[in-house]
Structure formats: C-alpha cells, structure tokens
Amino acid sequence: MKTEVKQIIAKEWLFFILCLIIGLTVFPVILIYIFEGNLKYLSSFYEHLLSDIVAWIVIMIPYLLFQVIRLTIWAITILQINLLDSYPNLFKKIHNWLIPP
C-alpha cells in the first residue's frame, strides 16, 4: 500500500476516534444538561450503551455531522460553485484540511 493511502487512512481513523471520544464524553453531557437541566441522568445514559441503539446513535452524531460537512464541501467543490468568493484562502485551507488533495 502506498504511503499516501496509508496517510489518508490514518487521518480518517483519527477523525473517527476523535469524534467517538467527543460523542462518548462531551456530547452526552451537553444533551443531558440542555434537556434535563442537570446531570443526574448521565450515569443512566452510559448504562443504556449496552442495550439501547439510540444511545449509540447519540454517540455517533458528532462523526456523522463531521462527515456531512465534509461531503457538503466536497459537493460544492465538485460542482465548482464558489460560495466563498470573499474568503478563497480560508476555503482552500478548510478544504485541504478536511479533504486531502
């Protein structure tokens, strides 16, 4: 396998692991605090991980959102729609960081 392919795979795994960690730690805390006003139900969320598919969907939301954003940027690039005419350098930096050349 070429080095470039290995780097892309490693980068994708890094994105996945980081989003999974955020989904396991930060995201449930934010959601429970927003909807309940306190964190007393946080332990029950982690108890449901073994049996409830909804808990796993909540954990995967950061990764899914990240991928939707990447796919949107990719689609805009492929369709050659330049929505950020006033910030072309910023768009290039974000694009190169999210989608390797």
Jmol script that loads the backbone (N, CA, C; Angstrom):
load data "model"
ATOM      1  N   MET A   1       0.853  -1.184   0.000  1.00  0.00           N
ATOM      2  CA  MET A   1       0.000   0.000   0.000  1.00  0.00           C
ATOM      3  C   MET A   1       0.893   1.238   0.000  1.00  0.00           C
ATOM      4  N   LYS A   2       0.512   2.221  -0.785  1.00  0.00           N
ATOM      5  CA  LYS A   2       1.316   3.431  -0.891  1.00  0.00           C
ATOM      6  C   LYS A   2       1.243   4.248   0.388  1.00  0.00           C
ATOM      7  N   THR A   3       2.280   5.037   0.596  1.00  0.00           N
ATOM      8  CA  THR A   3       2.361   5.872   1.783  1.00  0.00           C
ATOM      9  C   THR A   3       1.214   6.877   1.833  1.00  0.00           C
ATOM     10  N   GLU A   4       0.842   7.427   0.681  1.00  0.00           N
ATOM     11  CA  GLU A   4      -0.235   8.418   0.636  1.00  0.00           C
ATOM     12  C   GLU A   4      -1.567   7.802   1.081  1.00  0.00           C
ATOM     13  N   VAL A   5      -1.826   6.589   0.648  1.00  0.00           N
ATOM     14  CA  VAL A   5      -3.054   5.897   1.041  1.00  0.00           C
ATOM     15  C   VAL A   5      -3.041   5.615   2.539  1.00  0.00           C
ATOM     16  N   LYS A   6      -1.894   5.200   3.052  1.00  0.00           N
ATOM     17  CA  LYS A   6      -1.771   4.944   4.486  1.00  0.00           C
ATOM     18  C   LYS A   6      -2.014   6.212   5.295  1.00  0.00           C
ATOM     19  N   GLN A   7      -1.525   7.333   4.800  1.00  0.00           N
ATOM     20  CA  GLN A   7      -1.744   8.601   5.491  1.00  0.00           C
ATOM     21  C   GLN A   7      -3.214   8.995   5.490  1.00  0.00           C
ATOM     22  N   ILE A   8      -3.888   8.782   4.379  1.00  0.00           N
ATOM     23  CA  ILE A   8      -5.313   9.100   4.294  1.00  0.00           C
ATOM     24  C   ILE A   8      -6.109   8.214   5.252  1.00  0.00           C
ATOM     25  N   ILE A   9      -5.795   6.925   5.277  1.00  0.00           N
ATOM     26  CA  ILE A   9      -6.488   6.005   6.181  1.00  0.00           C
ATOM     27  C   ILE A   9      -6.227   6.388   7.635  1.00  0.00           C
ATOM     28  N   ALA A  10      -4.985   6.726   7.955  1.00  0.00           N
ATOM     29  CA  ALA A  10      -4.658   7.130   9.325  1.00  0.00           C
ATOM     30  C   ALA A  10      -5.402   8.400   9.709  1.00  0.00           C
ATOM     31  N   LYS A  11      -5.513   9.341   8.784  1.00  0.00           N
ATOM     32  CA  LYS A  11      -6.226  10.591   9.052  1.00  0.00           C
ATOM     33  C   LYS A  11      -7.712  10.320   9.288  1.00  0.00           C
ATOM     34  N   GLU A  12      -8.310   9.438   8.477  1.00  0.00           N
ATOM     35  CA  GLU A  12      -9.722   9.101   8.645  1.00  0.00           C
ATOM     36  C   GLU A  12      -9.964   8.404   9.980  1.00  0.00           C
ATOM     37  N   TRP A  13      -9.070   7.516  10.374  1.00  0.00           N
ATOM     38  CA  TRP A  13      -9.198   6.861  11.679  1.00  0.00           C
ATOM     39  C   TRP A  13      -9.079   7.879  12.807  1.00  0.00           C
ATOM     40  N   LEU A  14      -8.182   8.830  12.649  1.00  0.00           N
ATOM     41  CA  LEU A  14      -8.025   9.872  13.664  1.00  0.00           C
ATOM     42  C   LEU A  14      -9.305  10.686  13.795  1.00  0.00           C
ATOM     43  N   PHE A  15      -9.897  11.084  12.669  1.00  0.00           N
ATOM     44  CA  PHE A  15     -11.173  11.798  12.716  1.00  0.00           C
ATOM     45  C   PHE A  15     -12.242  10.962  13.418  1.00  0.00           C
ATOM     46  N   PHE A  16     -12.314   9.681  13.072  1.00  0.00           N
ATOM     47  CA  PHE A  16     -13.320   8.801  13.666  1.00  0.00           C
ATOM     48  C   PHE A  16     -13.118   8.660  15.175  1.00  0.00           C
ATOM     49  N   ILE A  17     -11.888   8.419  15.597  1.00  0.00           N
ATOM     50  CA  ILE A  17     -11.599   8.237  17.027  1.00  0.00           C
ATOM     51  C   ILE A  17     -11.872   9.524  17.810  1.00  0.00           C
ATOM     52  N   LEU A  18     -11.462  10.666  17.267  1.00  0.00           N
ATOM     53  CA  LEU A  18     -11.719  11.937  17.958  1.00  0.00           C
ATOM     54  C   LEU A  18     -13.215  12.209  18.092  1.00  0.00           C
ATOM     55  N   CYS A  19     -13.962  11.967  17.027  1.00  0.00           N
ATOM     56  CA  CYS A  19     -15.409  12.171  17.098  1.00  0.00           C
ATOM     57  C   CYS A  19     -16.068  11.171  18.038  1.00  0.00           C
ATOM     58  N   LEU A  20     -15.556   9.949  18.087  1.00  0.00           N
ATOM     59  CA  LEU A  20     -16.094   8.955  19.013  1.00  0.00           C
ATOM     60  C   LEU A  20     -15.840   9.358  20.457  1.00  0.00           C
ATOM     61  N   ILE A  21     -14.652   9.876  20.738  1.00  0.00           N
ATOM     62  CA  ILE A  21     -14.348  10.338  22.096  1.00  0.00           C
ATOM     63  C   ILE A  21     -15.243  11.513  22.474  1.00  0.00           C
ATOM     64  N   ILE A  22     -15.435  12.434  21.545  1.00  0.00           N
ATOM     65  CA  ILE A  22     -16.343  13.566  21.808  1.00  0.00           C
ATOM     66  C   ILE A  22     -17.760  13.054  22.027  1.00  0.00           C
ATOM     67  N   GLY A  23     -18.171  12.075  21.218  1.00  0.00           N
ATOM     68  CA  GLY A  23     -19.502  11.506  21.356  1.00  0.00           C
ATOM     69  C   GLY A  23     -19.704  10.750  22.658  1.00  0.00           C
ATOM     70  N   LEU A  24     -18.640  10.182  23.187  1.00  0.00           N
ATOM     71  CA  LEU A  24     -18.740   9.442  24.445  1.00  0.00           C
ATOM     72  C   LEU A  24     -18.631  10.337  25.673  1.00  0.00           C
ATOM     73  N   THR A  25     -17.951  11.458  25.542  1.00  0.00           N
ATOM     74  CA  THR A  25     -17.703  12.277  26.730  1.00  0.00           C
ATOM     75  C   THR A  25     -18.455  13.606  26.727  1.00  0.00           C
ATOM     76  N   VAL A  26     -18.265  14.400  25.719  1.00  0.00           N
ATOM     77  CA  VAL A  26     -18.786  15.768  25.719  1.00  0.00           C
ATOM     78  C   VAL A  26     -20.248  15.835  25.293  1.00  0.00           C
ATOM     79  N   PHE A  27     -20.586  15.183  24.202  1.00  0.00           N
ATOM     80  CA  PHE A  27     -21.911  15.317  23.616  1.00  0.00           C
ATOM     81  C   PHE A  27     -23.037  14.858  24.547  1.00  0.00           C
ATOM     82  N   PRO A  28     -22.927  13.692  25.220  1.00  0.00           N
ATOM     83  CA  PRO A  28     -23.998  13.301  26.149  1.00  0.00           C
ATOM     84  C   PRO A  28     -24.175  14.294  27.295  1.00  0.00           C
ATOM     85  N   VAL A  29     -23.081  14.830  27.793  1.00  0.00           N
ATOM     86  CA  VAL A  29     -23.161  15.813  28.882  1.00  0.00           C
ATOM     87  C   VAL A  29     -23.933  17.046  28.422  1.00  0.00           C
ATOM     88  N   ILE A  30     -23.606  17.532  27.232  1.00  0.00           N
ATOM     89  CA  ILE A  30     -24.292  18.719  26.704  1.00  0.00           C
ATOM     90  C   ILE A  30     -25.773  18.439  26.499  1.00  0.00           C
ATOM     91  N   LEU A  31     -26.100  17.304  25.868  1.00  0.00           N
ATOM     92  CA  LEU A  31     -27.504  16.991  25.613  1.00  0.00           C
ATOM     93  C   LEU A  31     -28.302  16.815  26.899  1.00  0.00           C
ATOM     94  N   ILE A  32     -27.755  16.094  27.848  1.00  0.00           N
ATOM     95  CA  ILE A  32     -28.482  15.865  29.107  1.00  0.00           C
ATOM     96  C   ILE A  32     -28.648  17.170  29.862  1.00  0.00           C
ATOM     97  N   TYR A  33     -27.638  18.013  29.852  1.00  0.00           N
ATOM     98  CA  TYR A  33     -27.752  19.295  30.548  1.00  0.00           C
ATOM     99  C   TYR A  33     -28.786  20.200  29.870  1.00  0.00           C
ATOM    100  N   ILE A  34     -28.825  20.192  28.549  1.00  0.00           N
ATOM    101  CA  ILE A  34     -29.802  21.026  27.825  1.00  0.00           C
ATOM    102  C   ILE A  34     -31.220  20.546  28.084  1.00  0.00           C
ATOM    103  N   PHE A  35     -31.452  19.236  28.002  1.00  0.00           N
ATOM    104  CA  PHE A  35     -32.814  18.722  28.105  1.00  0.00           C
ATOM    105  C   PHE A  35     -33.282  18.500  29.535  1.00  0.00           C
ATOM    106  N   GLU A  36     -32.386  18.224  30.472  1.00  0.00           N
ATOM    107  CA  GLU A  36     -32.789  17.933  31.853  1.00  0.00           C
ATOM    108  C   GLU A  36     -32.456  19.061  32.828  1.00  0.00           C
ATOM    109  N   GLY A  37     -31.499  19.895  32.497  1.00  0.00           N
ATOM    110  CA  GLY A  37     -31.125  20.995  33.375  1.00  0.00           C
ATOM    111  C   GLY A  37     -30.104  20.619  34.429  1.00  0.00           C
ATOM    112  N   ASN A  38     -29.823  19.337  34.572  1.00  0.00           N
ATOM    113  CA  ASN A  38     -28.781  18.877  35.491  1.00  0.00           C
ATOM    114  C   ASN A  38     -28.203  17.572  34.937  1.00  0.00           C
ATOM    115  N   LEU A  39     -27.204  17.043  35.611  1.00  0.00           N
ATOM    116  CA  LEU A  39     -26.505  15.870  35.092  1.00  0.00           C
ATOM    117  C   LEU A  39     -26.799  14.600  35.880  1.00  0.00           C
ATOM    118  N   LYS A  40     -27.913  14.551  36.582  1.00  0.00           N
ATOM    119  CA  LYS A  40     -28.184  13.366  37.405  1.00  0.00           C
ATOM    120  C   LYS A  40     -28.500  12.128  36.565  1.00  0.00           C
ATOM    121  N   TYR A  41     -28.887  12.305  35.297  1.00  0.00           N
ATOM    122  CA  TYR A  41     -29.201  11.161  34.436  1.00  0.00           C
ATOM    123  C   TYR A  41     -28.020  10.723  33.575  1.00  0.00           C
ATOM    124  N   LEU A  42     -26.873  11.306  33.798  1.00  0.00           N
ATOM    125  CA  LEU A  42     -25.707  10.977  32.970  1.00  0.00           C
ATOM    126  C   LEU A  42     -25.299   9.517  33.134  1.00  0.00           C
ATOM    127  N   SER A  43     -25.318   8.996  34.339  1.00  0.00           N
ATOM    128  CA  SER A  43     -24.921   7.602  34.550  1.00  0.00           C
ATOM    129  C   SER A  43     -25.894   6.640  33.871  1.00  0.00           C
ATOM    130  N   SER A  44     -27.168   6.992  33.815  1.00  0.00           N
ATOM    131  CA  SER A  44     -28.129   6.098  33.145  1.00  0.00           C
ATOM    132  C   SER A  44     -27.893   6.068  31.634  1.00  0.00           C
ATOM    133  N   PHE A  45     -27.370   7.162  31.076  1.00  0.00           N
ATOM    134  CA  PHE A  45     -27.042   7.167  29.652  1.00  0.00           C
ATOM    135  C   PHE A  45     -25.990   6.101  29.361  1.00  0.00           C
ATOM    136  N   TYR A  46     -24.956   6.045  30.175  1.00  0.00           N
ATOM    137  CA  TYR A  46     -23.891   5.069  29.943  1.00  0.00           C
ATOM    138  C   TYR A  46     -24.356   3.646  30.224  1.00  0.00           C
ATOM    139  N   GLU A  47     -25.338   3.464  31.090  1.00  0.00           N
ATOM    140  CA  GLU A  47     -25.906   2.135  31.330  1.00  0.00           C
ATOM    141  C   GLU A  47     -26.664   1.641  30.099  1.00  0.00           C
ATOM    142  N   HIS A  48     -27.256   2.544  29.341  1.00  0.00           N
ATOM    143  CA  HIS A  48     -28.029   2.173  28.161  1.00  0.00           C
ATOM    144  C   HIS A  48     -27.157   1.828  26.957  1.00  0.00           C
ATOM    145  N   LEU A  49     -25.863   2.070  27.038  1.00  0.00           N
ATOM    146  CA  LEU A  49     -24.990   1.787  25.891  1.00  0.00           C
ATOM    147  C   LEU A  49     -25.002   0.316  25.489  1.00  0.00           C
ATOM    148  N   LEU A  50     -25.173  -0.564  26.467  1.00  0.00           N
ATOM    149  CA  LEU A  50     -25.142  -1.987  26.160  1.00  0.00           C
ATOM    150  C   LEU A  50     -26.424  -2.484  25.513  1.00  0.00           C
ATOM    151  N   SER A  51     -27.519  -1.767  25.718  1.00  0.00           N
ATOM    152  CA  SER A  51     -28.793  -2.310  25.247  1.00  0.00           C
ATOM    153  C   SER A  51     -29.586  -1.395  24.317  1.00  0.00           C
ATOM    154  N   ASP A  52     -29.226  -0.136  24.222  1.00  0.00           N
ATOM    155  CA  ASP A  52     -30.073   0.807  23.514  1.00  0.00           C
ATOM    156  C   ASP A  52     -29.346   1.362  22.290  1.00  0.00           C
ATOM    157  N   ILE A  53     -29.952   1.176  21.125  1.00  0.00           N
ATOM    158  CA  ILE A  53     -29.356   1.676  19.880  1.00  0.00           C
ATOM    159  C   ILE A  53     -29.379   3.201  19.817  1.00  0.00           C
ATOM    160  N   VAL A  54     -30.350   3.824  20.462  1.00  0.00           N
ATOM    161  CA  VAL A  54     -30.450   5.291  20.454  1.00  0.00           C
ATOM    162  C   VAL A  54     -29.224   5.917  21.115  1.00  0.00           C
ATOM    163  N   ALA A  55     -28.721   5.304  22.173  1.00  0.00           N
ATOM    164  CA  ALA A  55     -27.517   5.813  22.838  1.00  0.00           C
ATOM    165  C   ALA A  55     -26.331   5.794  21.874  1.00  0.00           C
ATOM    166  N   TRP A  56     -26.218   4.750  21.058  1.00  0.00           N
ATOM    167  CA  TRP A  56     -25.125   4.676  20.092  1.00  0.00           C
ATOM    168  C   TRP A  56     -25.298   5.691  18.972  1.00  0.00           C
ATOM    169  N   ILE A  57     -26.536   5.967  18.603  1.00  0.00           N
ATOM    170  CA  ILE A  57     -26.779   6.995  17.593  1.00  0.00           C
ATOM    171  C   ILE A  57     -26.350   8.361  18.126  1.00  0.00           C
ATOM    172  N   VAL A  58     -26.661   8.629  19.392  1.00  0.00           N
ATOM    173  CA  VAL A  58     -26.244   9.892  20.012  1.00  0.00           C
ATOM    174  C   VAL A  58     -24.728  10.002  20.023  1.00  0.00           C
ATOM    175  N   ILE A  59     -24.055   8.910  20.304  1.00  0.00           N
ATOM    176  CA  ILE A  59     -22.591   8.912  20.337  1.00  0.00           C
ATOM    177  C   ILE A  59     -22.019   9.180  18.943  1.00  0.00           C
ATOM    178  N   MET A  60     -22.682   8.692  17.917  1.00  0.00           N
ATOM    179  CA  MET A  60     -22.167   8.832  16.552  1.00  0.00           C
ATOM    180  C   MET A  60     -22.535  10.167  15.900  1.00  0.00           C
ATOM    181  N   ILE A  61     -23.379  10.970  16.512  1.00  0.00           N
ATOM    182  CA  ILE A  61     -23.808  12.238  15.915  1.00  0.00           C
ATOM    183  C   ILE A  61     -22.632  13.158  15.579  1.00  0.00           C
ATOM    184  N   PRO A  62     -21.635  13.349  16.445  1.00  0.00           N
ATOM    185  CA  PRO A  62     -20.522  14.230  16.049  1.00  0.00           C
ATOM    186  C   PRO A  62     -19.801  13.750  14.782  1.00  0.00           C
ATOM    187  N   TYR A  63     -19.589  12.453  14.652  1.00  0.00           N
ATOM    188  CA  TYR A  63     -18.921  11.921  13.466  1.00  0.00           C
ATOM    189  C   TYR A  63     -19.794  12.083  12.231  1.00  0.00           C
ATOM    190  N   LEU A  64     -21.082  11.801  12.372  1.00  0.00           N
ATOM    191  CA  LEU A  64     -21.989  11.942  11.238  1.00  0.00           C
ATOM    192  C   LEU A  64     -22.090  13.396  10.787  1.00  0.00           C
ATOM    193  N   LEU A  65     -22.153  14.326  11.730  1.00  0.00           N
ATOM    194  CA  LEU A  65     -22.182  15.747  11.372  1.00  0.00           C
ATOM    195  C   LEU A  65     -20.893  16.167  10.671  1.00  0.00           C
ATOM    196  N   PHE A  66     -19.778  15.692  11.179  1.00  0.00           N
ATOM    197  CA  PHE A  66     -18.485  15.986  10.570  1.00  0.00           C
ATOM    198  C   PHE A  66     -18.442  15.489   9.120  1.00  0.00           C
ATOM    199  N   GLN A  67     -18.944  14.273   8.894  1.00  0.00           N
ATOM    200  CA  GLN A  67     -18.945  13.721   7.541  1.00  0.00           C
ATOM    201  C   GLN A  67     -19.902  14.468   6.619  1.00  0.00           C
ATOM    202  N   VAL A  68     -21.039  14.890   7.144  1.00  0.00           N
ATOM    203  CA  VAL A  68     -21.978  15.670   6.330  1.00  0.00           C
ATOM    204  C   VAL A  68     -21.348  16.986   5.901  1.00  0.00           C
ATOM    205  N   ILE A  69     -20.640  17.630   6.818  1.00  0.00           N
ATOM    206  CA  ILE A  69     -19.959  18.884   6.478  1.00  0.00           C
ATOM    207  C   ILE A  69     -18.894  18.636   5.408  1.00  0.00           C
ATOM    208  N   ARG A  70     -18.117  17.579   5.565  1.00  0.00           N
ATOM    209  CA  ARG A  70     -17.093  17.250   4.573  1.00  0.00           C
ATOM    210  C   ARG A  70     -17.696  16.949   3.213  1.00  0.00           C
ATOM    211  N   LEU A  71     -18.778  16.183   3.197  1.00  0.00           N
ATOM    212  CA  LEU A  71     -19.428  15.850   1.931  1.00  0.00           C
ATOM    213  C   LEU A  71     -20.033  17.081   1.262  1.00  0.00           C
ATOM    214  N   THR A  72     -20.537  17.995   2.063  1.00  0.00           N
ATOM    215  CA  THR A  72     -21.084  19.227   1.515  1.00  0.00           C
ATOM    216  C   THR A  72     -19.982  20.054   0.863  1.00  0.00           C
ATOM    217  N   ILE A  73     -18.865  20.184   1.543  1.00  0.00           N
ATOM    218  CA  ILE A  73     -17.721  20.914   0.971  1.00  0.00           C
ATOM    219  C   ILE A  73     -17.230  20.224  -0.296  1.00  0.00           C
ATOM    220  N   TRP A  74     -17.183  18.901  -0.263  1.00  0.00           N
ATOM    221  CA  TRP A  74     -16.756  18.154  -1.443  1.00  0.00           C
ATOM    222  C   TRP A  74     -17.719  18.378  -2.609  1.00  0.00           C
ATOM    223  N   ALA A  75     -19.020  18.345  -2.342  1.00  0.00           N
ATOM    224  CA  ALA A  75     -20.013  18.541  -3.400  1.00  0.00           C
ATOM    225  C   ALA A  75     -19.913  19.941  -3.995  1.00  0.00           C
ATOM    226  N   ILE A  76     -19.716  20.937  -3.150  1.00  0.00           N
ATOM    227  CA  ILE A  76     -19.560  22.303  -3.640  1.00  0.00           C
ATOM    228  C   ILE A  76     -18.325  22.396  -4.525  1.00  0.00           C
ATOM    229  N   THR A  77     -17.252  21.740  -4.126  1.00  0.00           N
ATOM    230  CA  THR A  77     -16.020  21.754  -4.903  1.00  0.00           C
ATOM    231  C   THR A  77     -16.212  21.046  -6.240  1.00  0.00           C
ATOM    232  N   ILE A  78     -16.848  19.900  -6.212  1.00  0.00           N
ATOM    233  CA  ILE A  78     -17.057  19.134  -7.438  1.00  0.00           C
ATOM    234  C   ILE A  78     -17.958  19.897  -8.403  1.00  0.00           C
ATOM    235  N   LEU A  79     -18.974  20.535  -7.904  1.00  0.00           N
ATOM    236  CA  LEU A  79     -19.886  21.289  -8.758  1.00  0.00           C
ATOM    237  C   LEU A  79     -19.328  22.646  -9.144  1.00  0.00           C
ATOM    238  N   GLN A  80     -18.159  22.958  -8.632  1.00  0.00           N
ATOM    239  CA  GLN A  80     -17.451  24.197  -8.921  1.00  0.00           C
ATOM    240  C   GLN A  80     -18.285  25.432  -8.613  1.00  0.00           C
ATOM    241  N   ILE A  81     -18.961  25.362  -7.495  1.00  0.00           N
ATOM    242  CA  ILE A  81     -19.715  26.510  -7.011  1.00  0.00           C
ATOM    243  C   ILE A  81     -18.855  27.164  -5.943  1.00  0.00           C
ATOM    244  N   ASN A  82     -18.438  28.375  -6.197  1.00  0.00           N
ATOM    245  CA  ASN A  82     -17.591  29.069  -5.241  1.00  0.00           C
ATOM    246  C   ASN A  82     -18.451  30.023  -4.418  1.00  0.00           C
ATOM    247  N   LEU A  83     -18.940  29.526  -3.270  1.00  0.00           N
ATOM    248  CA  LEU A  83     -19.814  30.327  -2.425  1.00  0.00           C
ATOM    249  C   LEU A  83     -19.040  31.306  -1.551  1.00  0.00           C
ATOM    250  N   LEU A  84     -17.740  31.089  -1.467  1.00  0.00           N
ATOM    251  CA  LEU A  84     -16.939  31.919  -0.574  1.00  0.00           C
ATOM    252  C   LEU A  84     -15.964  32.783  -1.366  1.00  0.00           C
ATOM    253  N   ASP A  85     -16.487  33.555  -2.303  1.00  0.00           N
ATOM    254  CA  ASP A  85     -15.623  34.393  -3.142  1.00  0.00           C
ATOM    255  C   ASP A  85     -14.794  35.371  -2.323  1.00  0.00           C
ATOM    256  N   SER A  86     -15.356  35.863  -1.247  1.00  0.00           N
ATOM    257  CA  SER A  86     -14.635  36.864  -0.466  1.00  0.00           C
ATOM    258  C   SER A  86     -13.573  36.237   0.440  1.00  0.00           C
ATOM    259  N   TYR A  87     -13.637  34.903   0.650  1.00  0.00           N
ATOM    260  CA  TYR A  87     -12.654  34.236   1.505  1.00  0.00           C
ATOM    261  C   TYR A  87     -12.061  33.014   0.796  1.00  0.00           C
ATOM    262  N   PRO A  88     -11.431  33.164  -0.352  1.00  0.00           N
ATOM    263  CA  PRO A  88     -10.947  31.983  -1.077  1.00  0.00           C
ATOM    264  C   PRO A  88      -9.812  31.258  -0.358  1.00  0.00           C
ATOM    265  N   ASN A  89      -8.936  31.973   0.312  1.00  0.00           N
ATOM    266  CA  ASN A  89      -7.825  31.308   1.003  1.00  0.00           C
ATOM    267  C   ASN A  89      -8.312  30.513   2.205  1.00  0.00           C
ATOM    268  N   LEU A  90      -9.277  31.039   2.922  1.00  0.00           N
ATOM    269  CA  LEU A  90      -9.836  30.320   4.059  1.00  0.00           C
ATOM    270  C   LEU A  90     -10.518  29.045   3.585  1.00  0.00           C
ATOM    271  N   PHE A  91     -11.281  29.149   2.490  1.00  0.00           N
ATOM    272  CA  PHE A  91     -11.953  27.974   1.948  1.00  0.00           C
ATOM    273  C   PHE A  91     -10.946  26.909   1.530  1.00  0.00           C
ATOM    274  N   LYS A  92      -9.840  27.319   0.905  1.00  0.00           N
ATOM    275  CA  LYS A  92      -8.809  26.367   0.492  1.00  0.00           C
ATOM    276  C   LYS A  92      -8.187  25.667   1.689  1.00  0.00           C
ATOM    277  N   LYS A  93      -7.904  26.418   2.753  1.00  0.00           N
ATOM    278  CA  LYS A  93      -7.304  25.823   3.940  1.00  0.00           C
ATOM    279  C   LYS A  93      -8.248  24.812   4.578  1.00  0.00           C
ATOM    280  N   ILE A  94      -9.518  25.183   4.706  1.00  0.00           N
ATOM    281  CA  ILE A  94     -10.502  24.265   5.286  1.00  0.00           C
ATOM    282  C   ILE A  94     -10.661  23.045   4.387  1.00  0.00           C
ATOM    283  N   HIS A  95     -10.743  23.269   3.102  1.00  0.00           N
ATOM    284  CA  HIS A  95     -10.923  22.169   2.159  1.00  0.00           C
ATOM    285  C   HIS A  95      -9.734  21.210   2.202  1.00  0.00           C
ATOM    286  N   ASN A  96      -8.519  21.723   2.192  1.00  0.00           N
ATOM    287  CA  ASN A  96      -7.344  20.865   2.223  1.00  0.00           C
ATOM    288  C   ASN A  96      -7.197  20.125   3.538  1.00  0.00           C
ATOM    289  N   TRP A  97      -7.679  20.723   4.611  1.00  0.00           N
ATOM    290  CA  TRP A  97      -7.600  20.047   5.899  1.00  0.00           C
ATOM    291  C   TRP A  97      -8.630  18.925   5.996  1.00  0.00           C
ATOM    292  N   LEU A  98      -9.846  19.188   5.503  1.00  0.00           N
ATOM    293  CA  LEU A  98     -10.909  18.189   5.607  1.00  0.00           C
ATOM    294  C   LEU A  98     -10.832  17.121   4.531  1.00  0.00           C
ATOM    295  N   ILE A  99     -10.481  17.517   3.318  1.00  0.00           N
ATOM    296  CA  ILE A  99     -10.428  16.582   2.186  1.00  0.00           C
ATOM    297  C   ILE A  99      -9.042  16.668   1.585  1.00  0.00           C
ATOM    298  N   PRO A 100      -8.243  15.613   1.774  1.00  0.00           N
ATOM    299  CA  PRO A 100      -6.878  15.652   1.253  1.00  0.00           C
ATOM    300  C   PRO A 100      -6.869  15.784  -0.268  1.00  0.00           C
ATOM    301  N   PRO A 101      -5.874  16.502  -0.802  1.00  0.00           N
ATOM    302  CA  PRO A 101      -5.808  16.694  -2.269  1.00  0.00           C
ATOM    303  C   PRO A 101      -5.515  15.398  -2.995  1.00  0.00           C
TER     304      PRO A 101
END
end "model"
wireframe off; spacefill off
backbone 0.3
color backbone group
